[in-house]
Amino acid sequence: MNWFVSPLAALMLATGTVSMVTSAPVAAQEQRSNTLTVTGQGIVSVPATIAQVNLGVEVRGRTAEEVQAEVRARSNAVVQLLRSSNVEQLKTTGVRLHPVYSRQGNVTRITGYSATNTVSFRVTTDRAGAILDAAVESGATRIDGLSFVATDETIEAARQQALREATLDAQRQADVVLAALNLSRRSIVNISVNASMPSPMPFDRGFVAAEAAPSPIEGGEQQIRASVTLEIGY
């Protein structure tokens, strides 16, 4: 077959003004667009060996100076105990002083004051019960929160394991579906990963009065979850 190219077209081709691109066959384009999307799940349980504690001292009295002095003395004793017990991440989380009112008829008046100092810390669950009991003996009057977590190293190792399990789960799902259709898995076109950090597990009693501090304490387990979505060509 003879092709005729005009002198102007020949000049444009020679100078690179236009280019000729060979399009891929339609069948090949359709084949590359065939993909299967699957999502695999991975769940790993780990022991929650760390207790996160929020406790404090609350004092009521007739004058602000009186309750402040009392709550300061008790709080110092509690903090000294916690320091000597080598708890981790010890910090003050609240210092409050407010009046206490009473109402008689249409008259509202101040009858006293309430002061509260609170701290938070972390300790291994096997020591938590004894430390809470000792804190009460030292002057703590309230436990505002008690939750459990695994160590950072344990959580990270579990996260990696959950991701591996989620990836294998997604591949297994894809192979089952494709085999049922007499197709085979080719390259992976796209990968989406989601691995969230677990939240601390709260103690199921919520607010706990210091006099009823649980001892011993069991932290239970945390679940680390991961999902992996694969877009697979076939």
C-alpha positions as CSV (number, residue, x, y, z in Angstrom):
1,M,0.0,0.0,0.0
2,N,1.4,3.4,-1.0
3,W,1.0,6.3,1.3
4,F,1.1,9.9,0.1
5,V,2.4,12.5,2.5
6,S,2.2,16.1,1.5
7,P,5.3,18.3,1.7
8,L,3.8,20.3,4.6
9,A,3.0,17.2,6.6
10,A,6.4,15.8,6.0
11,L,8.0,19.0,7.3
12,M,5.8,18.9,10.5
13,L,6.8,15.3,11.2
14,A,10.4,16.1,10.7
15,T,10.4,19.0,13.1
16,G,8.4,17.2,15.8
17,T,5.4,19.5,15.5
18,V,3.1,16.5,15.4
19,S,3.7,12.9,16.5
20,M,2.0,9.7,15.7
21,V,1.0,7.4,18.6
22,T,-0.2,3.9,18.1
23,S,-3.2,3.2,20.2
24,A,-3.4,-0.1,22.1
25,P,-6.1,-2.5,20.9
26,V,-9.4,-2.1,22.5
27,A,-9.3,-5.7,23.8
28,A,-6.0,-5.1,25.6
29,Q,-7.4,-1.9,27.2
30,E,-10.4,-3.8,28.5
31,Q,-8.2,-6.6,29.9
32,R,-6.1,-4.1,31.9
33,S,-9.2,-2.6,33.4
34,N,-10.4,-5.9,34.9
35,T,-9.9,-5.7,38.7
36,L,-11.3,-7.2,41.8
37,T,-11.4,-5.3,45.1
38,V,-11.3,-7.2,48.4
39,T,-10.8,-6.2,52.1
40,G,-9.1,-8.4,54.6
41,Q,-9.4,-8.2,58.4
42,G,-6.8,-8.9,61.1
43,I,-7.5,-9.0,64.8
44,V,-4.9,-9.6,67.5
45,S,-5.6,-9.7,71.2
46,V,-2.9,-8.6,73.7
47,P,-2.9,-8.4,77.5
48,A,-3.6,-5.0,79.0
49,T,-0.8,-4.9,81.6
50,I,-0.8,-1.2,82.3
51,A,-3.4,0.6,84.5
52,Q,-4.1,4.3,83.9
53,V,-5.3,5.9,87.1
54,N,-6.9,9.2,87.9
55,L,-7.3,9.9,91.6
56,G,-7.5,12.9,93.9
57,V,-8.2,14.5,97.2
58,E,-11.5,16.3,97.9
59,V,-12.0,18.4,101.1
60,R,-14.9,20.5,102.4
61,G,-14.7,23.0,105.1
62,R,-15.9,26.3,106.5
63,T,-13.4,28.6,104.9
64,A,-11.4,28.6,101.7
65,E,-8.1,28.8,103.6
66,E,-9.0,25.9,105.7
67,V,-9.9,23.5,102.8
68,Q,-6.9,24.6,100.8
69,A,-4.5,23.9,103.6
70,E,-6.1,20.5,104.2
71,V,-6.2,19.4,100.5
72,R,-2.6,20.6,100.0
73,A,-1.4,18.5,102.9
74,R,-3.2,15.4,101.8
75,S,-2.2,15.8,98.2
76,N,1.4,16.2,99.1
77,A,1.3,13.0,101.1
78,V,-0.4,11.1,98.1
79,V,2.1,12.5,95.6
80,Q,5.1,11.5,97.8
81,L,3.6,8.0,98.1
82,L,3.2,7.7,94.3
83,R,6.8,9.0,93.7
84,S,8.2,6.5,96.1
85,S,6.2,3.8,94.4
86,N,7.9,4.6,91.1
87,V,4.7,5.1,89.1
88,E,5.0,6.4,85.6
89,Q,3.8,9.6,83.9
90,L,2.7,11.2,87.2
91,K,1.2,14.6,86.7
92,T,-1.4,17.0,88.2
93,T,-4.6,17.0,86.2
94,G,-6.8,19.4,88.2
95,V,-6.8,22.0,91.0
96,R,-10.2,23.3,92.0
97,L,-11.7,25.5,94.7
98,H,-15.3,26.6,94.7
99,P,-17.9,27.8,97.2
100,V,-20.7,25.6,98.6
101,Y,-24.1,27.2,98.6
102,S,-27.3,26.6,100.5
103,R,-30.7,28.1,99.8
104,Q,-33.3,29.1,102.4
105,G,-36.4,30.5,100.9
106,N,-35.3,33.2,98.4
107,V,-31.9,33.6,100.1
108,T,-28.8,31.9,98.8
109,R,-25.7,32.1,100.8
110,I,-22.2,30.5,101.0
111,T,-22.0,27.9,103.7
112,G,-18.5,26.6,103.0
113,Y,-15.9,25.7,100.4
114,S,-14.8,22.6,98.5
115,A,-11.3,22.0,97.2
116,T,-10.1,19.2,94.9
117,N,-6.6,18.2,93.7
118,T,-6.4,15.4,91.1
119,V,-3.4,13.5,89.6
120,S,-3.0,10.8,87.0
121,F,-0.3,8.1,86.6
122,R,0.4,4.7,85.1
123,V,1.4,1.5,86.8
124,T,1.5,-2.2,86.0
125,T,-1.8,-3.9,86.8
126,D,-0.2,-6.3,89.2
127,R,0.7,-3.3,91.4
128,A,-2.3,-1.1,90.9
129,G,-4.5,-2.5,93.7
130,A,-1.9,-2.2,96.4
131,I,-1.0,1.4,95.3
132,L,-4.6,2.5,95.3
133,D,-5.1,1.1,98.8
134,A,-2.0,2.9,99.9
135,A,-3.1,6.1,98.3
136,V,-6.4,6.0,100.2
137,E,-4.5,5.5,103.4
138,S,-2.3,8.5,102.5
139,G,-5.3,10.8,102.0
140,A,-6.9,10.2,98.6
141,T,-10.7,10.4,98.8
142,R,-11.7,9.7,95.2
143,I,-10.8,7.6,92.1
144,D,-12.1,9.3,89.0
145,G,-10.9,6.9,86.4
146,L,-9.3,3.5,86.0
147,S,-8.5,2.1,82.5
148,F,-6.2,-0.5,81.1
149,V,-3.8,-0.6,78.1
150,A,-1.0,-2.7,76.7
151,T,2.5,-1.5,76.5
152,D,3.5,0.5,73.5
153,E,5.9,-2.2,72.3
154,T,3.2,-4.9,72.6
155,I,0.7,-2.8,70.7
156,E,3.1,-2.1,67.9
157,A,4.0,-5.7,67.5
158,A,0.3,-6.7,67.5
159,R,-0.4,-3.9,64.9
160,Q,2.2,-5.4,62.5
161,Q,0.8,-8.9,63.0
162,A,-2.8,-7.7,62.4
163,L,-1.7,-6.0,59.2
164,R,0.0,-9.3,58.0
165,E,-3.2,-11.3,58.8
166,A,-5.4,-8.7,57.1
167,T,-3.2,-8.8,54.0
168,L,-3.3,-12.7,53.8
169,D,-7.0,-12.6,54.4
170,A,-7.6,-10.3,51.5
171,Q,-5.4,-12.5,49.2
172,R,-7.3,-15.6,50.2
173,Q,-10.6,-14.0,49.5
174,A,-9.4,-12.9,46.1
175,D,-8.1,-16.4,45.2
176,V,-11.4,-18.1,46.2
177,V,-13.5,-15.7,44.1
178,L,-11.2,-15.9,41.1
179,A,-10.8,-19.7,41.2
180,A,-14.6,-20.0,41.3
181,L,-14.6,-18.0,38.0
182,N,-11.7,-19.9,36.5
183,L,-9.6,-16.8,36.6
184,S,-6.2,-16.2,38.1
185,R,-4.7,-13.4,40.1
186,R,-2.2,-11.0,38.5
187,S,-0.6,-7.9,39.8
188,I,-1.9,-5.8,42.6
189,V,-3.1,-2.4,41.3
190,N,-3.7,-0.6,44.5
191,I,-3.4,-1.1,48.3
192,S,-5.2,0.7,51.1
193,V,-4.2,0.1,54.8
194,N,-6.1,1.0,58.0
195,A,-4.7,0.0,61.4
196,S,-6.2,2.1,64.3
197,M,-4.7,2.3,67.8
198,P,-6.9,0.7,70.5
199,S,-8.5,2.9,73.1
200,P,-7.9,2.3,76.8
201,M,-10.4,-0.1,78.3
202,P,-12.3,1.7,81.1
203,F,-13.0,-0.1,84.4
204,D,-16.6,-1.1,84.2
205,R,-17.7,0.6,87.4
206,G,-17.0,4.1,86.1
207,F,-16.6,6.4,89.0
208,V,-15.1,4.4,92.0
209,A,-15.2,5.6,95.5
210,A,-11.7,5.4,97.1
211,E,-13.0,3.3,100.0
212,A,-14.0,0.6,97.5
213,A,-10.8,0.6,95.5
214,P,-10.6,-2.8,93.9
215,S,-7.7,-5.1,94.8
216,P,-6.4,-7.1,93.1
217,I,-7.0,-5.7,89.6
218,E,-7.1,-7.6,86.3
219,G,-6.5,-5.6,83.1
220,G,-8.0,-8.1,80.7
221,E,-7.1,-7.9,77.0
222,Q,-7.1,-5.3,74.2
223,Q,-7.9,-6.0,70.6
224,I,-5.8,-4.4,67.8
225,R,-7.7,-4.4,64.5
226,A,-6.4,-3.8,61.0
227,S,-7.9,-3.9,57.5
228,V,-6.2,-4.1,54.2
229,T,-8.0,-3.4,50.9
230,L,-6.4,-4.8,47.7
231,E,-7.4,-4.0,44.1
232,I,-6.1,-6.9,42.1
233,G,-5.9,-7.3,38.4
234,Y,-7.0,-10.5,36.7
